[in-house]
């Protein structure tokens, strides 16, 4: 169980601080080979044993029995959204509490959930592709575990769910074939925000309004010919919307690939690439919506914080004890403050097997740190690595853990 890994962590009494920081939760590298699902399912370990990897310290194996024959679709705090061949659910990684989720209306799964891109068909149109489940608000004991809020993010549409209710479709009323091409979404102060990968326009809906077909549209903060990867996140105080963009493709001249640098601390493979443009902007969308004037303000520094973006709900980590740069200009330590860390943006993002660290205030000539993961094949069952922050406050209530 996950608690077993925390018992091992308890032996690191003098180094507890790194378990207070985001880690990578991902399949063990031994399982990163191409195989068909029918072959892979023969091993239960392939389904339930994962690696929890601090960015500068030894990894730990964690057993997640509830993940047997399931694939994760997203995460927030102690909760994972998962799917099997029968439907979706929320599961707590510590207590294994299981919350079944209602089915989408008028839908039919076209392909297995373990396929490359799970496709859904609806009565009203062509197949759309599931990107992730965004856990906007986790269920709590005080709310009888029915106070969760979720977004089912597809490439062409969005569904929103509040615990105890049914999924509601959020529409943008754009004519075919000009459907939005969504790539990320969050919920903030009772509103759902979704960014369009095509141009960075951000749609948002008031979830208290019964009419969910007329969203506001916020223009992108940058308009140029670059292709960006767009992410959304709440500000540290939860009051403002942040949009983060990085150049979608990284590389060097003549398509050369930098050599992998083994990182003895945790077994990850590191690479360094030339700098890429990374920007963070923010605004208060609710106050500007009333005025009809959406003006993004560029954020030039995150201070002691860093952002961890990907399949998980955005993590804004306070890394006050960390440096913002390596003393000698090298790639390590890999965990630093005032950086944006990006990982897989959806459940099977095959074309982008890299995890980036981009400094918002890089020195001249500073390179981008990259964790290089093997590229999976079309029949591989590997799940997307995602950021996960161990809940030591829960672990300490049952285990003799000590913090430095």
C-alpha positions as CSV (number, residue, x, y, z in Angstrom):
1,X,0.0,0.0,0.0
2,X,1.0,3.6,-0.3
3,X,1.5,3.7,3.5
4,X,4.2,1.1,3.1
5,X,6.3,3.5,1.0
6,X,5.8,6.2,3.7
7,X,7.2,3.8,6.3
8,X,10.4,3.6,4.1
9,X,10.4,7.4,3.9
10,X,10.3,7.6,7.7
11,X,13.9,6.2,7.6
12,X,15.0,9.5,6.0
13,X,14.5,11.4,9.2
14,X,17.2,13.9,8.4
15,X,15.9,14.5,4.9
16,X,12.2,14.8,5.3
17,X,12.0,18.2,3.6
18,X,12.2,16.7,0.1
19,X,9.0,14.7,0.7
20,X,7.2,18.0,1.3
21,X,7.9,18.8,-2.4
22,X,6.2,17.6,-5.6
23,X,7.4,14.3,-6.9
24,X,6.8,12.4,-10.1
25,X,4.3,9.5,-9.9
26,X,4.9,7.2,-12.8
27,X,5.3,3.5,-13.8
28,X,8.7,1.9,-13.1
29,X,11.1,2.2,-15.9
30,X,11.3,-1.6,-16.1
31,X,7.8,-1.5,-17.6
32,X,8.5,1.1,-20.3
33,X,8.7,-1.2,-23.2
34,X,6.2,-1.8,-26.0
35,X,3.8,-4.6,-25.6
36,X,0.2,-5.2,-26.4
37,X,-2.4,-4.8,-23.6
38,X,-3.3,-8.5,-23.7
39,X,0.3,-9.4,-22.9
40,X,0.8,-6.7,-20.3
41,X,-2.3,-7.5,-18.3
42,X,-0.8,-10.9,-17.4
43,X,1.2,-9.2,-14.7
44,X,-0.7,-7.6,-11.8
45,X,2.4,-5.8,-10.8
46,X,2.3,-4.0,-14.1
47,X,-1.0,-2.5,-12.9
48,X,-0.3,-1.7,-9.3
49,X,3.4,-0.9,-8.6
50,X,4.6,2.7,-9.4
51,X,7.6,4.9,-8.7
52,X,7.4,8.0,-6.5
53,X,10.4,10.0,-7.5
54,X,11.7,13.2,-5.7
55,X,13.6,15.2,-8.3
56,X,16.9,15.1,-6.4
57,X,16.6,12.1,-4.1
58,X,16.1,8.3,-4.4
59,X,12.8,7.0,-5.7
60,X,10.5,4.8,-3.8
61,X,8.2,2.0,-5.0
62,X,4.6,2.4,-4.1
63,X,1.8,-0.1,-4.4
64,X,-1.6,1.1,-5.4
65,X,-3.8,-2.0,-5.4
66,X,-6.9,0.0,-6.4
67,X,-5.2,0.8,-9.7
68,X,-5.5,-2.9,-10.9
69,X,-7.0,-2.8,-14.4
70,X,-7.4,0.9,-14.1
71,X,-5.7,3.9,-15.7
72,X,-5.4,7.3,-14.0
73,X,-7.0,10.3,-15.7
74,X,-6.0,13.1,-13.3
75,X,-5.1,13.9,-9.7
76,X,-5.4,16.5,-7.0
77,X,-4.0,16.2,-3.5
78,X,-4.7,12.7,-2.1
79,X,-7.3,11.8,-4.8
80,X,-6.9,10.2,-8.2
81,X,-9.5,10.1,-11.0
82,X,-9.3,6.7,-12.6
83,X,-11.1,4.6,-15.3
84,X,-11.6,1.0,-16.1
85,X,-13.7,-0.8,-18.7
86,X,-16.9,0.0,-16.8
87,X,-16.6,3.7,-15.9
88,X,-14.9,6.5,-14.0
89,X,-14.3,6.9,-10.2
90,X,-12.4,8.9,-7.6
91,X,-10.0,7.0,-5.3
92,X,-8.1,8.2,-2.2
93,X,-4.5,7.0,-2.4
94,X,-4.2,6.6,1.4
95,X,-7.6,5.3,2.5
96,X,-8.6,3.7,-0.9
97,X,-12.1,5.2,-0.5
98,X,-13.8,4.7,-3.8
99,X,-16.4,7.1,-5.2
100,X,-18.2,6.0,-8.5
101,X,-18.9,8.7,-10.9
102,X,-22.0,9.0,-13.1
103,X,-21.8,8.3,-16.8
104,X,-21.7,11.0,-19.4
105,X,-25.1,11.7,-21.1
106,X,-25.9,10.0,-24.4
107,X,-22.3,8.7,-24.8
108,X,-20.7,5.6,-25.9
109,X,-17.0,4.6,-25.5
110,X,-15.7,3.9,-28.9
111,X,-12.3,2.4,-27.8
112,X,-10.9,0.8,-24.8
113,X,-9.8,3.2,-22.0
114,X,-6.3,1.7,-22.4
115,X,-6.0,2.6,-26.1
116,X,-3.8,5.4,-27.3
117,X,-6.6,8.0,-27.2
118,X,-9.9,6.9,-25.7
119,X,-12.6,8.1,-28.0
120,X,-16.3,8.9,-27.2
121,X,-19.1,9.2,-29.6
122,X,-22.3,11.2,-29.0
123,X,-25.7,11.3,-30.5
124,X,-25.1,14.8,-31.8
125,X,-21.7,14.5,-33.5
126,X,-18.4,12.8,-34.3
127,X,-16.0,11.1,-31.9
128,X,-14.2,13.3,-29.4
129,X,-11.1,12.4,-27.4
130,X,-10.7,12.4,-23.6
131,X,-7.6,14.4,-22.4
132,X,-8.0,14.2,-18.6
133,X,-10.3,14.5,-15.6
134,X,-9.6,17.8,-13.7
135,X,-10.3,17.4,-10.0
136,X,-11.1,21.0,-9.2
137,X,-12.3,20.3,-5.6
138,X,-11.6,17.1,-3.7
139,X,-14.3,15.3,-1.7
140,X,-14.1,15.8,2.1
141,X,-15.5,14.0,5.1
142,X,-17.3,17.2,6.2
143,X,-19.1,17.2,2.8
144,X,-20.0,13.5,3.1
145,X,-17.6,13.0,0.2
146,X,-20.2,14.5,-2.2
147,X,-18.7,18.0,-2.4
148,X,-16.3,17.3,-5.2
149,X,-16.1,19.3,-8.5
150,X,-14.8,17.8,-11.7
151,X,-14.1,18.7,-15.3
152,X,-14.1,16.1,-18.0
153,X,-11.8,17.7,-20.6
154,X,-12.1,16.6,-24.2
155,X,-10.4,18.0,-27.2
156,X,-13.7,19.5,-28.6
157,X,-16.0,19.9,-25.6
158,X,-16.1,20.0,-21.8
159,X,-18.4,18.5,-19.1
160,X,-18.7,19.8,-15.5
161,X,-19.9,17.8,-12.5
162,X,-20.7,18.7,-8.9
163,X,-21.0,15.9,-6.4
164,X,-24.5,14.5,-6.3
165,X,-25.5,15.9,-9.7
166,X,-25.1,14.9,-13.3
167,X,-22.6,15.9,-15.9
168,X,-23.4,19.2,-17.6
169,X,-22.0,20.1,-21.1
170,X,-20.3,23.4,-21.5
171,X,-20.6,24.6,-25.0
172,X,-19.0,27.4,-26.9
173,X,-21.4,27.5,-29.9
174,X,-18.7,27.7,-32.5
175,X,-19.8,26.4,-35.9
176,X,-18.2,23.2,-37.3
177,X,-15.5,22.6,-38.2
178,X,-14.3,25.5,-36.1
179,X,-14.7,23.7,-32.8
180,X,-12.4,24.9,-30.0
181,X,-9.3,22.7,-29.6
182,X,-9.1,22.6,-25.8
183,X,-5.9,21.6,-24.1
184,X,-6.3,22.6,-20.4
185,X,-9.0,23.6,-17.9
186,X,-9.5,24.6,-14.3
187,X,-12.3,25.8,-12.0
188,X,-11.8,29.1,-10.1
189,X,-14.3,31.0,-7.9
190,X,-17.3,29.2,-9.4
191,X,-16.3,29.5,-13.0
192,X,-14.8,27.0,-15.4
193,X,-11.9,28.2,-17.6
194,X,-10.6,26.3,-20.7
195,X,-7.8,27.4,-23.0
196,X,-7.9,26.7,-26.8
197,X,-4.6,25.3,-28.0
198,X,-5.0,26.8,-31.4
199,X,-4.5,30.4,-30.4
200,X,-4.6,30.6,-26.6
201,X,-8.1,32.1,-26.3
202,X,-9.7,31.2,-22.9
203,X,-13.3,30.4,-22.6
204,X,-15.1,30.6,-19.2
205,X,-18.5,29.7,-17.9
206,X,-20.4,30.7,-14.7
207,X,-21.4,27.3,-13.3
208,X,-24.2,28.9,-11.3
209,X,-25.9,29.9,-14.6
210,X,-28.3,27.3,-16.0
211,X,-27.4,28.5,-19.5
212,X,-23.9,27.0,-20.1
213,X,-23.9,27.7,-23.9
214,X,-22.7,31.4,-23.9
215,X,-19.2,31.7,-22.4
216,X,-17.1,34.8,-22.1
217,X,-14.0,34.6,-24.3
218,X,-10.7,36.1,-23.1
219,X,-8.2,37.0,-25.9
220,X,-4.7,35.4,-25.6
221,X,-1.9,37.4,-24.0
222,X,0.4,36.8,-26.9
223,X,-0.4,36.8,-30.6
224,X,2.3,35.7,-32.9
225,X,3.3,32.8,-35.2
226,X,4.8,30.6,-32.5
227,X,3.2,27.3,-31.5
228,X,2.8,27.3,-27.8
229,X,1.8,24.7,-25.2
230,X,-0.8,26.4,-23.0
231,X,-1.6,25.7,-19.4
232,X,-4.0,27.2,-16.8
233,X,-3.5,27.6,-13.1
234,X,-4.9,29.6,-10.1
235,X,-2.6,32.1,-8.5
236,X,-1.2,31.2,-5.1
237,X,-4.0,33.1,-3.3
238,X,-6.6,31.5,-5.4
239,X,-8.1,34.8,-6.6
240,X,-6.5,35.2,-10.1
241,X,-6.3,33.2,-13.2
242,X,-2.8,32.4,-14.6
243,X,-2.0,31.3,-18.1
244,X,1.3,29.7,-18.8
245,X,2.8,29.2,-22.3
246,X,6.0,27.6,-23.4
247,X,7.2,26.9,-26.9
248,X,5.6,23.6,-28.0
249,X,8.7,22.1,-29.5
250,X,12.2,22.2,-28.2
251,X,15.4,21.2,-30.0
252,X,18.7,22.3,-31.4
253,X,20.0,22.9,-34.9
254,X,20.0,20.0,-37.4
255,X,17.5,18.1,-35.2
256,X,20.4,16.9,-33.0
257,X,19.4,15.2,-29.7
258,X,21.5,16.0,-26.7
259,X,23.0,13.0,-24.9
260,X,21.2,11.6,-21.8
261,X,22.9,12.4,-18.5
262,X,22.2,9.7,-15.9
263,X,21.2,11.3,-12.5
264,X,22.6,9.1,-9.8
265,X,20.3,10.6,-7.2
266,X,17.2,9.0,-8.6
267,X,17.9,7.2,-11.8
268,X,16.3,9.8,-14.1
269,X,17.8,10.6,-17.5
270,X,18.5,14.4,-17.9
271,X,19.2,16.4,-21.0
272,X,19.8,20.1,-21.5
273,X,18.4,22.1,-24.4
274,X,18.8,25.7,-25.5
275,X,16.5,28.2,-23.7
276,X,12.9,28.3,-24.8
277,X,10.4,31.1,-24.3
278,X,8.3,30.6,-21.2
279,X,5.8,33.2,-20.1
280,X,3.3,33.6,-17.2
281,X,0.4,36.0,-17.3
282,X,-2.4,36.6,-14.8
283,X,-5.7,38.6,-14.5
284,X,-8.8,38.8,-12.3
285,X,-11.3,37.4,-14.8
286,X,-14.4,38.2,-12.7
287,X,-13.7,41.9,-12.2
288,X,-12.7,42.4,-15.8
289,X,-15.7,40.4,-17.1
290,X,-18.0,43.0,-15.7
291,X,-16.0,45.8,-17.4
292,X,-15.5,43.8,-20.6
293,X,-11.8,44.7,-20.6
294,X,-9.5,41.6,-20.3
295,X,-5.9,42.8,-19.8
296,X,-3.3,40.2,-19.0
297,X,-0.4,41.2,-16.7
298,X,2.9,39.5,-17.2
299,X,4.3,37.7,-14.1
300,X,8.1,38.0,-14.2
301,X,8.8,36.1,-11.0
302,X,7.2,33.5,-8.9
303,X,9.4,34.4,-6.0
304,X,9.9,31.4,-3.7
305,X,7.3,29.3,-5.6
306,X,7.4,27.0,-8.6
307,X,4.6,25.7,-10.7
308,X,4.1,22.0,-11.5
309,X,1.7,21.5,-14.5
310,X,0.4,18.5,-16.3
311,X,-2.1,15.8,-15.9
312,X,-2.5,16.8,-12.2
313,X,-4.4,19.8,-10.9
314,X,-1.8,22.7,-10.9
315,X,0.6,22.6,-7.9
316,X,2.0,25.9,-6.6
317,X,4.8,24.8,-4.3
318,X,6.7,27.0,-1.8
319,X,10.4,26.1,-2.3
320,X,11.8,28.8,0.0
321,X,14.7,26.5,1.0
322,X,15.7,25.9,-2.6
323,X,17.9,27.9,-4.9
324,X,16.7,29.4,-8.1
325,X,19.9,28.5,-10.0
326,X,22.6,25.9,-9.7
327,X,25.8,27.3,-8.2
328,X,27.9,26.0,-11.1
329,X,25.4,26.4,-13.9
330,X,24.7,22.6,-14.2
331,X,21.4,20.8,-14.4
332,X,21.2,19.8,-10.8
333,X,19.8,20.1,-8.3
334,X,16.8,19.8,-10.5
335,X,14.3,21.1,-8.0
336,X,14.4,24.9,-7.8
337,X,12.2,27.9,-7.0
338,X,10.9,30.4,-9.5
339,X,10.6,27.8,-12.2
340,X,7.8,26.3,-14.3
341,X,7.8,22.5,-14.5
342,X,5.6,21.0,-17.2
343,X,4.8,17.3,-17.7
344,X,2.4,15.3,-19.8
345,X,-0.7,17.4,-20.6
346,X,-3.1,14.5,-21.1
347,X,-3.4,10.8,-20.4
348,X,-1.5,9.5,-23.4
349,X,0.5,12.4,-24.9
350,X,2.7,10.3,-27.0
351,X,4.5,13.0,-28.9
352,X,6.0,14.8,-25.9
353,X,7.9,12.3,-23.7
354,X,9.8,15.1,-21.8
355,X,9.4,16.9,-18.6
356,X,10.7,20.5,-18.7
357,X,12.0,22.9,-16.1
358,X,12.0,26.5,-17.3
359,X,13.4,29.3,-15.2
360,X,11.4,32.5,-15.3
361,X,14.5,34.6,-14.8
362,X,17.3,32.6,-16.6
363,X,20.9,33.7,-16.7
364,X,22.3,34.4,-20.2
365,X,22.9,31.1,-21.9
366,X,21.2,29.1,-19.2
367,X,19.8,25.9,-20.7
368,X,16.4,24.2,-20.1
369,X,16.5,21.2,-17.9
370,X,14.7,18.2,-19.3
371,X,13.8,14.8,-17.8
372,X,13.8,12.5,-20.8
373,X,11.4,9.5,-20.7
374,X,11.4,6.7,-23.3
375,X,8.8,7.3,-26.0
376,X,6.0,4.7,-25.8
377,X,4.6,2.9,-28.8
378,X,1.1,2.7,-30.0
379,X,0.4,-0.5,-28.1
380,X,2.3,0.4,-25.0
381,X,0.2,0.6,-21.8
382,X,2.4,3.1,-20.0
383,X,0.6,5.8,-18.2
384,X,1.5,9.5,-18.3
385,X,3.8,10.6,-15.5
386,X,2.2,13.2,-13.3
387,X,3.1,15.4,-10.3
388,X,2.1,14.3,-6.9
389,X,2.8,15.8,-3.5
390,X,2.9,13.3,-0.6
391,X,0.6,14.2,2.3
392,X,3.0,13.9,5.2
393,X,0.5,15.5,7.5
394,X,-1.7,12.4,7.0
395,X,1.2,10.1,7.3
396,X,2.5,11.6,10.5
397,X,-0.8,10.8,12.2
398,X,-0.2,7.1,11.9
399,X,3.6,6.8,11.3
400,X,6.6,8.0,13.4
401,X,7.8,10.5,10.8
402,X,10.1,13.3,11.7
403,X,10.6,16.5,9.8
404,X,13.9,18.3,9.7
